Structures are given as C-alpha cells and as structure tokens.
C-alpha cells in the first residue's frame, strides 16, 4: 500500500474501524461474479448496489461481469453494466485494488465469492436471489423469476443489502447464513413472502430534513423505484471523506479527495442527495433555512437528521404522520412511525442525548465513549433507507403501517436467529406534539393529502 492509499484509508475508514472492523479483514478480496443470464434490470440493480456498498469498506475487489448494455440507473455515466460497475467502485474508492475478468478463471486466493445469476460455478460462498419484494442470500444459485421485472426491484435491492452485510461478516470470519427478507412485509426467513409494490412513489410534496447516510440511501433506492411530486432536501452540512463509508450517493470527488478533485472542494450533502432523483436541494440548516417561514405545508415530512433540535421542531409542525429510519450501534436498521396522540414523537423516542451529530444513526458507534460520533456501515444505512422507501410505497390510511399498534421496527443485521423486532411507543404526554385543536385548525387552513390519518381530524 502506498502513502496515498494509507492517507485515504486513514481518513475514510475511521468510522468503519470504530464500528469494530478489522483492517486485515477489510483487505481480504471480495469477488463478485455476474452471470451471463443475469442481464435483467433487477439483476443490474442488485449488482450495482452491491458493489457500491462493498467499495465503501473493502479494499480489494474482483469483478467478473458481462458486457451487456446498462439497464439500471448507475451512479456514474456508463454504457454497459461492466463499465458502470468499474466506474462506480473507483469513483467511491480511487485507491481500490481492483481486478476484472470476463470469465471466472482467475479469482484471487482467499476471496469471498458472491454470485448473481445461475450460469456460475457451484462452489461460491453465496449467491443473491429475489422474488417480488423478497430478497435472499443462499449457498446455491438462485433462478430468476419470470414475472414482471419492476415487481422484483424491491427484492433485488434487499438481496444487495443482505449480500453486502454477509460479505462484511464473512470477511471477519463469520459463517454464511442463508437469509430471506421482505422489507415491505417486514418478514424474514420462512415467513418471508413475495409481496411487492412497483413505483413510482407518489405521496405528494415531501420535505426531507437531513441528507446523511439514510437520506442518501432513500434517494438511491427512489431513483430505481421511481418517484413523483415535489421533494425538497434541507441540510447545511458538507461532505467529508469519512461520510463516503456509508453514503450510497457520495463519491470521493464529492468529499474533495485531492486525487479525485483538482481543487479539493467539498460539496453540500443536500445537493449530492437531491441530484439522485432531481429533487430540490436547500444547503441550509433547517432552523436557519430562509424559506422555512414561507415554505408550503408539505404532505409528508421525513425527519432524517438528529442535531440542532430538529426532531422536536418537526414534531411540533402538526403533521398527521411522520416516518423516518435510523441505524444503531447494535447492527440494526430501524423504521419509525409517529402519529400524533397515538404514538410518541421522534424527539421522545430518540432523545438528543443519545446523538452527537447531524447523521442518521441513533447513537455513538462505540457505546463506551459517549462523545464518539455516530457511525454506520454502508449496508446498515442502505437497509434503513430501503425500509423507508418500502414504507412510502405502502402508505395509505388503511395499511397495516398506519392502522397497526406497532410503530417501531428493528431489523437485526448481525443475522442471528431472530431478524425482526417490533415495539409500541405510546404518547405519554409528549411535550412537542401540538394539541388536537391546534392540529384541526392547521388541517382546515391547509388540507394535506394524508390529513385523515390524524386522529384529531
């Protein structure tokens, strides 16, 4: 490793190492093999998302990819899937030790081998599969389903998250655990069905507060699923190189890495995030946003930031429902629902004392050091963003997401015996939520698409 690579990894991987990663494990090669029969859009979505996540933590990657025309929406300009995968990983990690091949004949020794498709060697470590909204990793090749391609985008995205999780765990000596997961049903393993939804996400006009890792993951998936409506992204923070270990839409260029950008300029996270779907960026802190007083009443507000008392401020807006997602230092990706009077608010559920930065995690990565900054791994943030995207596909007044008592779902990505855990958090005199009479006035003066969800209406 040369001095440039040492400097890059010292700056980028601080949060990854804080999360418990081992540098020897990060240097173990990861080989991704895409079969010649894996040319569908879902297969390309899975392949591109997988290498996106891998390049953010692993330092040696080997790609075996056919030269089919690109059908998924890549993070970079490219004509073929092979070009897109190579350009994606090198834009994320300019010092990556990357090798490529057309056929699986020269896989590096000691590589963790991952397969997408069926026309592959039979002894790879694990394979990705999907059916509808269900994604899986298995120890044998998974045949593709013959139904409509778009129905499988959610499952393919899920499979990529599981595969990135398993690659990281396998690099650290953990055994492969065959796993099935459906983020829409919030089910796993033998309970995981194939229920799916197709885009676009259509929930009205949306305000997203925070453009960190979970927010970028949400927009990354929305770009593949499809999205309509006016979306505004507010965040005053600038990209830094350590953010690239977990932000799916961010490159080393965005963080001003000197070898990637001639003048080393940092870009605003709001701009990076909004560019993924063509949303409107607002590079300001929410509490000092010049447009705040004059902004319209949004149909949906997504509180995806922690700092500057943002959660309490948003809880006081009188929205009929708030949805958000987070990660935790315990290897969980979490989905949260907040309906006034029924549920607690975001500030009550995740108090500011648990957080230390304008990032999308619920606590310091090293619990023994309360002052340590939030950290996450790319597959945790990616999965949290996917849970939120799935909830936006599901939301309507009669859905279980809205009518059910559960309002907090944890997905345990240490991949133990039990993957899902749900909880109920009641509104026990929340000091931030507006009283029913005040919310009734708000809904009457500026009716929103989801106003009928509010118990006060």
LINVENHU-V8569 format. One line per field, one symbol per residue. psi: psi as a letter, one per 40 degrees, with the letter a starting at -180 (. if undefined). Layout:
psi: ???
This chain:
psi: hiddddddddddedddddeeihddddehihhhhhieegeiddddddddddddddeediehhhhhhifiihdigieihididdddddddddddgeehghiiidigdfhiieihhhihadgiiefidiiiiihbehiihieiihiiieihddeedddddddddddddddddddeeiihhhiihhdddfiibeehaehiiiaihgeahhhhhhfadddddddddddddiiiihhhhhheiihidddeeehdehidddefhdedhdefiiihddddddddefihiggiideehdeddeiihidhhhgfidiffddddddeefidihiiiiiieffihihhihhiddiiiddddgiddeieififieiidgeegdeiiiiiidddddddddddddddddhideiddddidhehhhhheefadhdihiihhiggfhedhiiddddddddddghidededhee.
